[in-house]
Amino acid sequence: MNNVGIRIKKLRDERGIKQESIAQQLDITQSAYGRLEKDDNRLTAPKLQIIADFLNVSVASLFGEKALHIIHENSGDNAQANIGTIIQQDKEYISHLNEEISFLRKELEKE
């Protein structure tokens, strides 16, 4: 079994959803859906989106990615302040990643 398929199966089992239910959403048979969970090479982007929507998760979460920031719709100054904070955090994170890339490039040059 593959990582994406494992995550889908785990989420489906946690929610008590049968393979048949998701298969219906994808307009495929239950056995064809079972093969999707076992072989993620068969999963297409549209199928992943349908599965993610049905399980009420993001496609990124099916790949094990975690959202760093979630912005909820909000009105007023508070929303602007939150966005400003998020942008600053992102800039700092990008700076950190750039430093890490530079360090790793120097390490590779040593070899």
Long-range contacts (C-beta under 8 A, 24 or more apart in sequence): 1-37, 1-38, 2-38, 2-39, 2-40, 2-41, 3-40, 3-63, 3-64, 4-40, 4-43, 4-48, 4-62, 4-63, 5-36, 5-37, 5-38, 5-39, 5-40, 5-43, 7-61, 7-62, 7-63, 7-64, 8-36, 8-37, 8-51, 8-55, 8-62, 9-37, 11-55, 11-57, 12-55, 15-55, 17-54, 17-55, 21-54, 22-51, 22-54, 22-55, 25-50, 25-51, 25-54, 26-50, 26-51, 68-93
